Amino acid sequence: MLRRPAPLLLLLPLAGCATSFHPRAPSVADRAARDPRAFVRAVAALRGIDPGPDAGAIPIVALDAPSFAERYLASHPAPAAREAERLAAFAVAFGFLPASAIGETLAAPAEVVPTGFYDPARRTVLLEADDQHPYALEVAVHEVVHALQHLRFGLPDLAAIADDDARAAARAMLEADAELSAWLFALRLFGEPDERSLRVAAGAERGRLVGVRGGELERFVYLDGLAFAAELYRAGGFALIDRALRAAPTTTEQVLHPAKYLAGERAIPVERPPPDAGERPILAGTLGEAGVRAMLRNGLPLDEAGRAASGWGGDAWSISEGTDGGSHDRGPRPLILRWVTAWDDEPSAARFERAVLAIANGHKGESTIAASPRWRLEGPPQVRREGARVAVIRGLPANELDERSWSRLLALVGAPLPPSPPLGPVAVPPPAHADSFWGTVDVRRWSSEWLGLAADAPAGRWRAELGVPWASGELSIGSAETTHAWARLFIAPPERIAALVDGAGSVLGELGVSEDRVRPLPQRHARLAGLHARSRTWLEWGGDHGVRSVVARLCHGRRALVVIAAWSNEETRAALDGFIASLHRTTNDPQSCHDLPNSPL
């Protein structure tokens, strides 16, 4: 099920959703619903699944936004009050939410309503019929693939998988297949060769994708899952993915590292820590590598958190309610977290230990009490490492933790299990993503040998990030001080120019500027990377906000260079003007133009 926020603004700024942005014929959902058999067969042909006579048995229903939201929320009820309290205990114990935000989060809707989902109980694909939806085709393909998975393989009961890490890995396998299918389906319509598409998809595992909304779990399921599926596809096409659906990854580590999945590397057994006498058990489970990375993201950048979580071998944690010293106070109850981790080797364990301590030290001087309306957790984490095992305790004073306490925890780590390759001998070709393709960011200078382009990011508190071609752009420039000042660089097929420019024209409205205050300026001639270009500008009447699009043709007209920039004041406007002016070609004959097909498929 694709869970993506709908506003166009999320597609463009640095913090936006990493999803495709292509021109769409009106009412993709309506057209698919009018002839579901034809649409299902088109998707099945790409996916390599023969639906046979059952193609017409997969209904596709297009609903207006209110009706769709009603159906979705009815199929995905919010957790019951008791479960919500348990989730709050988990959030407090691991610090996934600031203490001040926990109450608000639990009172809010469980998640953003997506724009499409597959209902397995009714075997029906439901889509929101939004004519302006820029990625409606991908959503429809994604959900139809779930229906085909159900038809061909059956869908696992994810709720019945007791291990948290295994459940996340199984979900990622399903979403990875659907996401890759949608990705290839859409890009083939624009004549993109599969090799380039797979380079883009495989880049997700290197953290090059701009962050997704919906939290770290969604980042893992969709982005890391996409990278996982791309690697399997490169090794054996959809036939290998079919086999993987029958032997899904059992850990998030296997999804993050496809070679470990193919080698059959299994989690090191770790028993769940028992509570002490007098404590009331609340929750217990496994974080896995993806969960460890998410926890470390509370105090570390994504790349550092990913490095610290790599080398994960196994883990188990438990959360219990303490006695509070016999107090009868009706306030938040004390929590105790016990967490035991096993690592592939001592350097990996030491790297994780340093990361946990760095986060704790980074919060020195702040309150050490995390709390929700029901729970509280006092004190910084206590950490003990022995070889490749690391234990973490929080909620107990350091003077109550003797050697026996630590020894009992560390003894919960078992012996490594022998590998069990799920698909037999399978080799993945060398990585398809290369710096010459993606480009590099050196200090503030971006360059791409493959594209034959280079530019300088603005000086000061700005950041440059490599994005996803055809999705968030080849390059993203964003201000560290405001989300209302940014620029995106796209390489687009000619038929996509109108959608990008129209999208730029709607950005001011997404920034809160009312329609009657948006002043479009006439299109004018300009220069972009030394090429003749056309520029359009939209200004806020009586205000400082503005948006500009600049478009130039590349590759003898077969591609377009598009830059979209938004600013919040004259200072950020001048900075972004400087970035656009710095953009230049490093060659008149880039390899990218030779790699393009001569005509759309």
C-alpha positions as CSV (number, residue, x, y, z in Angstrom):
1,M,0.0,0.0,0.0
2,L,1.4,3.3,-1.1
3,R,1.4,5.9,1.8
4,R,2.3,9.3,0.3
5,P,1.1,12.8,1.1
6,A,-0.7,14.5,-1.7
7,P,0.3,18.2,-1.8
8,L,2.5,19.2,-4.7
9,L,4.7,21.2,-2.4
10,L,6.0,18.0,-0.9
11,L,7.4,17.0,-4.3
12,L,9.7,20.0,-4.6
13,P,11.4,21.3,-1.4
14,L,14.3,19.4,0.2
15,A,12.1,17.8,2.8
16,G,9.6,16.6,0.2
17,C,8.4,13.2,-0.6
18,A,10.6,11.1,-2.9
19,T,8.1,10.2,-5.6
20,S,7.8,10.5,-9.3
21,F,6.5,13.6,-11.0
22,H,5.3,12.9,-14.6
23,P,2.6,14.5,-16.8
24,R,-0.5,12.6,-16.5
25,A,-3.6,12.2,-18.7
26,P,-6.6,13.5,-16.7
27,S,-8.3,11.0,-14.3
28,V,-5.8,8.1,-14.4
29,A,-7.9,6.5,-11.7
30,D,-11.2,7.0,-13.6
31,R,-9.7,5.5,-16.8
32,A,-8.3,2.5,-15.0
33,A,-11.7,2.0,-13.2
34,R,-13.5,2.2,-16.5
35,D,-11.5,-0.6,-18.1
36,P,-9.8,-2.5,-15.2
37,R,-9.2,-5.6,-17.3
38,A,-7.0,-3.8,-19.8
39,F,-5.2,-1.9,-17.1
40,V,-4.5,-5.0,-15.0
41,R,-3.3,-6.9,-18.1
42,A,-0.9,-4.0,-19.0
43,V,0.6,-4.1,-15.5
44,A,0.7,-7.9,-15.4
45,A,2.6,-7.9,-18.7
46,L,5.4,-5.7,-17.3
47,R,5.4,-7.6,-14.0
48,G,5.5,-11.0,-15.8
49,I,2.5,-12.4,-14.1
50,D,-0.2,-14.0,-16.2
51,P,-3.5,-13.2,-14.5
52,G,-5.4,-15.5,-16.9
53,P,-9.2,-15.1,-16.9
54,D,-8.9,-13.6,-13.4
55,A,-7.7,-10.2,-14.8
56,G,-11.3,-9.0,-14.8
57,A,-11.8,-10.2,-11.3
58,I,-9.7,-7.4,-9.9
59,P,-12.0,-4.5,-9.5
60,I,-10.5,-0.9,-9.6
61,V,-12.7,1.6,-7.9
62,A,-12.1,5.4,-8.2
63,L,-13.6,7.5,-5.4
64,D,-13.7,11.2,-4.7
65,A,-11.4,12.3,-1.9
66,P,-13.9,12.2,1.0
67,S,-15.3,8.8,0.0
68,F,-11.8,7.4,-0.5
69,A,-10.6,8.7,3.0
70,E,-13.7,7.1,4.6
71,R,-13.0,3.7,3.0
72,Y,-9.3,3.9,3.9
73,L,-9.8,4.8,7.5
74,A,-12.5,2.1,7.8
75,S,-10.0,-0.5,6.6
76,H,-7.1,0.9,8.7
77,P,-8.5,1.7,12.2
78,A,-6.4,3.6,14.7
79,P,-4.9,1.4,17.5
80,A,-7.1,0.8,20.5
81,A,-6.4,2.9,23.6
82,R,-4.4,0.1,25.3
83,E,-2.2,-0.5,22.2
84,A,-1.7,3.3,21.9
85,E,-0.4,3.4,25.5
86,R,2.0,0.5,24.7
87,L,3.2,2.4,21.7
88,A,3.7,5.5,23.8
89,A,5.9,3.4,26.2
90,F,8.0,2.3,23.2
91,A,8.3,5.9,21.9
92,V,9.4,7.2,25.3
93,A,11.8,4.3,26.0
94,F,13.7,4.6,22.7
95,G,13.3,8.3,22.3
96,F,11.6,8.1,18.9
97,L,9.5,11.2,19.8
98,P,10.3,14.3,21.8
99,A,8.5,14.2,25.1
100,S,6.5,17.2,24.3
101,A,5.2,15.7,21.0
102,I,4.1,12.3,22.3
103,G,0.7,13.3,23.6
104,E,-0.1,15.2,20.4
105,T,1.0,12.4,18.2
106,L,-1.1,9.8,20.0
107,A,-4.1,12.1,19.7
108,A,-3.5,12.7,16.0
109,P,-4.7,10.4,13.2
110,A,-2.6,7.2,12.9
111,E,-1.2,8.2,9.5
112,V,-1.6,10.3,6.4
113,V,-4.3,9.0,4.2
114,P,-2.7,7.8,1.0
115,T,-4.1,8.1,-2.5
116,G,-4.5,4.4,-3.3
117,F,-4.6,1.1,-1.5
118,Y,-5.4,-2.6,-2.1
119,D,-8.1,-4.1,0.1
120,P,-7.3,-7.8,0.3
121,A,-10.6,-8.7,2.1
122,R,-12.5,-7.5,-1.0
123,R,-9.7,-8.1,-3.5
124,T,-10.3,-4.5,-4.7
125,V,-7.9,-1.7,-5.7
126,L,-9.2,1.7,-4.5
127,L,-7.9,4.9,-5.9
128,E,-8.5,8.6,-5.2
129,A,-9.8,10.2,-8.4
130,D,-7.7,13.4,-8.4
131,D,-7.3,14.9,-11.8
132,Q,-4.3,16.9,-10.6
133,H,-2.5,14.0,-8.9
134,P,1.0,14.1,-10.4
135,Y,1.9,10.4,-9.7
136,A,-1.5,8.8,-10.1
137,L,-0.2,6.3,-12.6
138,E,2.5,5.0,-10.2
139,V,-0.1,4.7,-7.4
140,A,-2.4,2.7,-9.6
141,V,0.3,0.4,-10.9
142,H,1.6,-0.1,-7.3
143,E,-1.7,-1.2,-6.0
144,V,-2.5,-3.5,-8.9
145,V,0.8,-5.3,-8.3
146,H,-0.4,-6.0,-4.8
147,A,-3.6,-7.5,-6.3
148,L,-1.5,-9.6,-8.6
149,Q,0.7,-10.7,-5.7
150,H,-2.4,-11.8,-3.9
151,L,-3.6,-13.7,-7.0
152,R,-0.3,-15.4,-7.7
153,F,1.3,-16.0,-4.4
154,G,-1.2,-15.1,-1.7
155,L,-0.5,-12.3,0.8
156,P,1.2,-13.1,4.2
157,D,-0.7,-12.2,7.4
158,L,1.8,-9.6,8.6
159,A,0.0,-9.2,11.9
160,A,0.7,-12.9,12.6
161,I,4.5,-12.4,12.4
162,A,5.5,-12.0,16.0
163,D,9.0,-10.7,15.5
164,D,8.9,-7.0,14.7
165,D,12.0,-7.1,12.5
166,A,10.8,-10.0,10.5
167,R,7.4,-8.3,10.0
168,A,9.0,-5.1,8.7
169,A,11.2,-7.2,6.3
170,A,8.2,-9.1,5.0
171,R,6.3,-5.9,4.4
172,A,9.3,-4.4,2.7
173,M,9.4,-7.4,0.3
174,L,5.8,-6.8,-0.8
175,E,6.2,-3.0,-1.2
176,A,9.6,-3.4,-2.9
177,D,8.0,-5.5,-5.7
178,A,5.1,-3.1,-6.1
179,E,7.3,0.0,-6.0
180,L,9.9,-1.3,-8.5
181,S,7.1,-2.3,-10.9
182,A,5.5,1.1,-10.7
183,W,8.9,2.7,-11.2
184,L,9.7,0.7,-14.3
185,F,6.2,1.1,-15.7
186,A,6.3,4.9,-15.5
187,L,9.8,5.4,-16.8
188,R,9.4,3.1,-19.7
189,L,6.6,5.3,-20.9
190,F,9.2,8.1,-21.3
191,G,11.6,5.9,-23.1
192,E,14.0,5.4,-20.2
193,P,16.2,2.3,-20.4
194,D,15.9,-0.1,-17.5
195,E,19.6,0.2,-16.7
196,R,19.2,3.9,-15.9
197,S,16.0,3.3,-14.0
198,L,17.7,0.6,-11.9
199,R,20.7,2.9,-11.2
200,V,18.2,5.4,-9.7
201,A,16.4,2.7,-7.7
202,A,19.6,1.1,-6.4
203,G,20.7,4.6,-5.2
204,A,18.2,4.4,-2.4
205,E,20.5,2.1,-0.4
206,R,23.2,4.8,-0.4
207,G,20.9,7.3,1.3
208,R,20.8,9.6,-1.7
209,L,17.1,9.9,-1.8
210,V,15.6,13.0,-0.2
211,G,13.7,12.1,3.0
212,V,10.2,10.7,2.9
213,R,7.3,11.8,5.0
214,G,5.8,9.2,7.3
215,G,8.9,8.4,9.4
216,E,11.8,6.0,9.2
217,L,9.7,2.9,8.8
218,E,8.3,4.3,5.6
219,R,11.8,5.3,4.5
220,F,12.9,1.7,5.0
221,V,9.9,0.0,3.5
222,Y,9.7,2.1,0.3
223,L,13.2,3.4,-0.3
224,D,15.4,0.7,1.0
225,G,12.9,-1.8,-0.2
226,L,13.1,-0.3,-3.7
227,A,16.9,-0.6,-3.7
228,F,16.6,-4.2,-2.5
229,A,14.2,-5.1,-5.3
230,A,16.4,-3.3,-7.9
231,E,19.3,-5.4,-6.9
232,L,17.3,-8.7,-7.2
233,Y,15.9,-7.6,-10.5
234,R,19.5,-6.9,-11.8
235,A,20.5,-10.4,-10.7
236,G,17.6,-12.3,-12.2
237,G,14.6,-10.1,-13.2
238,F,11.1,-10.5,-11.9
239,A,11.6,-14.3,-12.0
240,L,14.0,-13.9,-9.1
241,I,11.7,-11.5,-7.3
242,D,8.9,-14.2,-7.6
243,R,11.2,-16.6,-5.8
244,A,12.0,-14.0,-3.1
245,L,8.3,-13.5,-2.5
246,R,8.0,-17.2,-1.6
247,A,11.1,-16.9,0.6
248,A,10.9,-13.4,2.0
249,P,13.7,-11.7,3.9
250,T,13.6,-12.5,7.7
251,T,15.5,-9.4,8.9
252,T,15.6,-5.8,7.9
253,E,19.4,-6.3,7.6
254,Q,18.8,-8.6,4.7
255,V,16.7,-5.9,3.0
256,L,19.4,-3.3,3.6
257,H,22.1,-5.6,2.3
258,P,20.8,-7.8,-0.5
259,A,24.0,-9.8,-0.6
260,K,23.4,-10.9,3.0
261,Y,19.9,-12.0,2.0
262,L,21.2,-14.1,-0.9
263,A,23.9,-15.5,1.3
264,G,21.3,-16.5,3.9
265,E,22.9,-14.6,6.8
266,R,20.5,-15.1,9.7
267,A,20.0,-13.1,12.9
268,I,22.1,-14.0,15.9
269,P,19.6,-15.4,18.5
270,V,19.1,-13.0,21.5
271,E,16.6,-13.8,24.3
272,R,14.3,-11.0,25.4
273,P,15.5,-9.5,28.7
274,P,13.2,-10.5,31.6
275,P,11.9,-7.8,34.1
276,D,13.2,-7.7,37.6
277,A,10.9,-8.8,40.5
278,G,8.2,-6.2,41.2
279,E,8.3,-4.8,37.7
280,R,5.3,-5.1,35.4
281,P,6.2,-6.2,31.8
282,I,4.7,-3.9,29.1
283,L,6.4,-4.6,25.7
284,A,9.3,-6.7,24.3
285,G,10.6,-7.1,20.8
286,T,13.4,-6.7,18.2
287,L,14.5,-3.5,16.5
288,G,16.7,-5.0,13.7
289,E,19.1,-3.0,11.7
290,A,16.5,-0.7,10.3
291,G,15.1,0.0,13.8
292,V,18.5,0.7,15.2
293,R,19.2,3.1,12.4
294,A,15.9,4.8,13.1
295,M,16.6,5.1,16.8
296,L,20.1,6.6,16.1
297,R,18.5,9.1,13.7
298,N,17.3,10.9,16.8
299,G,20.7,12.4,17.2
300,L,22.7,11.6,14.1
301,P,22.5,12.3,10.4
302,L,21.2,9.5,8.2
303,D,24.6,8.5,6.9
304,E,26.2,8.3,10.4
305,A,23.2,6.4,11.8
306,G,23.4,4.0,8.9
307,R,27.1,3.3,9.5
308,A,26.6,2.9,13.2
309,A,23.7,0.4,12.6
310,S,25.6,-1.6,10.0
311,G,27.2,-4.8,11.3
312,W,24.0,-5.5,13.3
313,G,23.8,-9.2,14.1
314,G,20.8,-9.5,16.4
315,D,19.0,-7.8,19.3
316,A,16.2,-8.0,21.8
317,W,14.6,-5.5,24.1
318,S,12.0,-5.3,26.9
319,I,10.2,-2.4,28.5
320,S,8.7,-2.7,32.0
321,E,7.0,-0.5,34.5
322,G,8.9,0.2,37.7
323,T,7.7,0.4,41.2
324,D,8.2,4.1,41.7
325,G,9.5,3.5,45.2
326,G,6.0,2.8,46.5
327,S,4.6,6.2,45.5
328,H,0.9,6.4,45.1
329,D,1.2,9.4,42.8
330,R,-1.2,9.2,39.9
331,G,1.2,10.9,37.5
332,P,3.2,9.2,34.7
333,R,4.6,5.8,35.7
334,P,8.3,5.0,35.5
335,L,9.7,2.9,32.7
336,I,12.7,0.7,32.5
337,L,14.3,-0.2,29.1
338,R,16.7,-3.2,28.8
339,W,18.2,-3.8,25.4
340,V,20.8,-6.4,24.3
341,T,22.5,-6.3,20.9
342,A,24.8,-8.6,19.1
343,W,27.2,-7.5,16.3
344,D,29.1,-9.1,13.4
345,D,32.4,-8.1,15.0
346,E,34.0,-5.9,17.7
347,P,34.5,-2.8,15.5
348,S,30.8,-2.8,14.6
349,A,29.9,-3.1,18.3
350,A,32.3,-0.4,19.3
351,R,30.8,1.9,16.5
352,F,27.3,1.4,17.8
353,E,28.4,2.0,21.4
354,R,30.1,5.3,20.4
355,A,26.9,6.3,18.6
356,V,24.7,5.7,21.6
357,L,27.0,7.6,23.9
358,A,27.4,10.5,21.4
359,I,23.6,10.9,21.3
360,A,23.5,10.8,25.1
361,N,26.3,13.4,25.4
362,G,24.6,15.5,22.8
363,H,21.6,15.9,25.1
364,K,23.7,16.9,28.1
365,G,22.2,19.9,29.8
366,E,18.7,19.0,28.7
367,S,16.1,17.3,30.8
368,T,16.8,13.6,31.1
369,I,13.2,12.8,31.7
370,A,11.1,11.7,28.7
371,A,7.4,11.4,29.4
372,S,4.0,10.9,28.0
373,P,0.7,11.3,29.8
374,R,1.1,7.8,31.2
375,W,4.8,7.0,31.1
376,R,8.1,8.6,32.0
377,L,11.7,7.5,31.7
378,E,14.4,9.1,33.8
379,G,18.2,9.4,33.3
380,P,20.5,8.9,30.4
381,P,21.2,5.4,28.9
382,Q,23.8,3.2,30.6
383,V,25.9,1.3,28.1
384,R,28.2,-1.8,28.6
385,R,30.1,-3.5,25.8
386,E,31.9,-6.9,25.9
387,G,33.5,-7.9,22.6
388,A,30.8,-7.9,19.9
389,R,27.9,-7.6,22.5
390,V,26.4,-4.4,23.7
391,A,23.8,-3.9,26.4
392,V,21.8,-0.7,27.1
393,I,19.8,0.1,30.2
394,R,17.7,3.2,30.8
395,G,15.5,4.1,33.7
396,L,17.6,2.6,36.5
397,P,20.2,4.6,38.5
398,A,23.8,3.7,37.6
399,N,24.5,2.8,41.3
400,E,21.8,0.0,41.1
401,L,23.6,-1.7,38.1
402,D,26.3,-4.1,39.4
403,E,28.4,-6.5,37.3
404,R,25.8,-9.2,37.8
405,S,23.1,-7.1,36.2
406,W,25.2,-6.6,33.1
407,S,26.4,-10.2,32.9
408,R,22.9,-11.5,33.0
409,L,22.0,-9.2,30.1
410,L,25.0,-10.0,27.9
411,A,24.5,-13.7,28.5
412,L,21.2,-13.5,26.6
413,V,23.2,-13.5,23.3
414,G,23.4,-16.9,21.7
415,A,25.7,-18.5,19.2
416,P,25.5,-17.4,15.5
417,L,23.4,-19.6,13.2
418,P,24.8,-21.2,10.1
419,P,23.8,-19.4,6.8
420,S,20.8,-20.7,4.9
421,P,20.7,-19.2,1.3
422,P,17.0,-18.9,0.5
423,L,17.4,-18.9,-3.3
424,G,20.5,-21.1,-3.8
425,P,23.6,-19.7,-5.5
426,V,22.7,-16.2,-6.9
427,A,25.2,-13.5,-7.7
428,V,24.3,-9.8,-8.0
429,P,26.2,-7.9,-10.7
430,P,28.5,-5.1,-9.6
431,P,26.6,-2.0,-8.4
432,A,24.9,-0.1,-11.2
433,H,25.1,3.3,-9.6
434,A,28.4,5.2,-10.1
435,D,29.5,8.7,-9.1
436,S,29.9,9.5,-12.8
437,F,26.2,8.9,-13.1
438,W,24.9,10.5,-9.9
439,G,27.4,13.3,-9.8
440,T,29.3,14.4,-6.7
441,V,29.0,17.2,-4.1
442,D,32.5,18.4,-3.1
443,V,32.1,21.1,-0.4
444,R,29.6,23.3,-2.3
445,R,30.3,22.4,-5.9
446,W,28.2,19.8,-7.7
447,S,29.3,18.1,-10.9
448,S,28.1,15.2,-13.0
449,E,30.3,13.7,-15.6
450,W,27.4,11.7,-17.0
451,L,25.2,14.8,-17.4
452,G,28.1,17.1,-18.3
453,L,26.9,19.8,-15.8
454,A,28.3,21.6,-12.8
455,A,27.1,24.3,-10.4
456,D,27.9,26.0,-7.1
457,A,25.6,25.9,-4.1
458,P,25.0,29.3,-2.5
459,A,27.4,30.3,0.3
460,G,26.2,30.5,3.9
461,R,23.7,28.2,5.5
462,W,22.7,26.2,2.5
463,R,23.0,22.5,1.7
464,A,23.3,20.6,-1.5
465,E,22.0,17.0,-1.8
466,L,21.9,14.6,-4.6
467,G,18.3,13.6,-5.4
468,V,16.6,11.1,-7.6
469,P,16.4,11.8,-11.3
470,W,12.8,12.0,-12.6
471,A,11.6,12.2,-9.0
472,S,13.0,14.9,-6.7
473,G,15.5,16.1,-9.3
474,E,19.1,15.5,-10.1
475,L,20.2,18.1,-7.5
476,S,18.5,19.8,-4.5
477,I,19.6,23.0,-2.9
478,G,18.0,24.1,0.3
479,S,18.3,26.7,3.0
480,A,19.1,25.5,6.5
481,E,17.1,28.4,7.9
482,T,13.8,28.1,6.1
483,T,11.8,25.5,4.1
484,H,10.5,28.3,1.8
485,A,13.8,28.8,0.0
486,W,15.1,26.0,-2.3
487,A,15.9,25.0,-5.8
488,R,15.6,21.8,-7.8
489,L,17.4,20.8,-11.0
490,F,15.6,18.3,-13.3
491,I,16.6,16.6,-16.5
492,A,13.2,15.9,-18.1
493,P,11.7,14.6,-21.4
494,P,10.1,17.4,-23.4
495,E,6.6,16.1,-22.7
496,R,7.1,16.6,-19.0
497,I,8.1,20.3,-19.2
498,A,4.5,21.6,-19.0
499,A,3.8,19.6,-15.8
500,L,6.9,20.9,-14.1
501,V,6.2,24.5,-15.0
502,D,2.6,24.2,-14.0
503,G,3.7,22.7,-10.8
504,A,6.1,25.6,-10.2
505,G,3.1,28.0,-10.7
506,S,1.2,26.3,-7.8
507,V,4.0,26.4,-5.3
508,L,3.1,29.9,-3.9
509,G,-0.3,28.6,-3.0
510,E,1.2,25.6,-1.2
511,L,3.4,28.1,0.7
512,G,0.2,29.8,2.0
513,V,0.0,32.7,-0.5
514,S,-3.7,33.2,-1.5
515,E,-4.5,33.0,-5.2
516,D,-5.5,36.6,-5.4
517,R,-2.0,37.7,-4.2
518,V,-0.1,35.6,-6.8
519,R,1.2,37.8,-9.6
520,P,2.5,35.8,-12.7
521,L,5.0,37.7,-14.8
522,P,5.2,37.3,-18.6
523,Q,7.5,34.6,-19.9
524,R,10.9,35.9,-21.0
525,H,14.0,34.7,-22.7
526,A,16.9,33.8,-20.5
527,R,20.2,31.9,-20.4
528,L,20.7,28.6,-18.5
529,A,24.0,26.7,-18.6
530,G,25.0,28.8,-21.6
531,L,21.9,27.7,-23.5
532,H,18.9,29.7,-24.7
533,A,16.1,29.3,-22.2
534,R,12.6,30.4,-21.2
535,S,11.9,31.7,-17.7
536,R,8.6,32.2,-15.9
537,T,8.3,34.0,-12.5
538,W,5.4,34.2,-10.0
539,L,5.6,36.8,-7.2
540,E,3.6,37.4,-4.0
541,W,1.8,40.7,-4.4
542,G,2.9,42.9,-1.5
543,G,5.1,40.2,-0.1
544,D,8.6,38.7,-0.5
545,H,7.9,35.2,-1.7
546,G,8.5,34.1,-5.3
547,V,9.0,31.2,-7.6
548,R,10.8,30.9,-10.9
549,S,11.2,28.2,-13.5
550,V,13.9,28.2,-16.2
551,V,13.9,25.7,-19.0
552,A,16.5,25.0,-21.7
553,R,16.7,22.2,-24.3
554,L,19.5,19.5,-24.2
555,C,20.5,16.6,-26.3
556,H,19.2,18.2,-29.6
557,G,15.8,18.7,-28.0
558,R,15.4,15.2,-26.7
559,R,15.7,16.3,-23.1
560,A,15.2,19.6,-21.1
561,L,17.2,21.1,-18.3
562,V,14.7,22.5,-15.8
563,V,15.4,24.5,-12.7
564,I,12.7,25.5,-10.3
565,A,13.6,27.9,-7.4
566,A,11.5,29.3,-4.6
567,W,12.6,32.2,-2.3
568,S,11.3,33.8,0.9
569,N,13.0,37.2,0.7
570,E,15.5,39.2,-1.3
571,E,18.5,37.6,0.3
572,T,17.4,34.0,-0.5
573,R,16.4,35.2,-4.0
574,A,19.8,36.6,-4.7
575,A,21.5,33.4,-3.4
576,L,19.4,31.2,-5.7
577,D,20.0,33.6,-8.6
578,G,23.7,33.0,-8.1
579,F,23.2,29.3,-8.1
580,I,21.3,29.4,-11.4
581,A,23.9,31.7,-12.9
582,S,26.7,29.3,-11.8
583,L,25.2,26.3,-13.7
584,H,27.3,25.5,-16.7
585,R,28.1,22.6,-19.1
586,T,31.4,20.9,-18.7
587,T,31.1,19.3,-22.2
588,N,28.9,19.8,-25.2
589,D,28.6,16.1,-25.8
590,P,27.7,14.4,-22.5
591,Q,27.4,10.6,-22.2
592,S,23.8,11.0,-21.1
593,C,22.7,12.1,-24.5
594,H,24.2,9.0,-26.1
595,D,22.5,6.8,-23.5
596,L,19.0,8.0,-24.3
597,P,16.7,6.0,-26.7
598,N,15.9,7.6,-30.0
599,S,12.2,7.4,-29.4
600,P,9.8,6.7,-26.6
601,L,8.8,3.1,-26.0
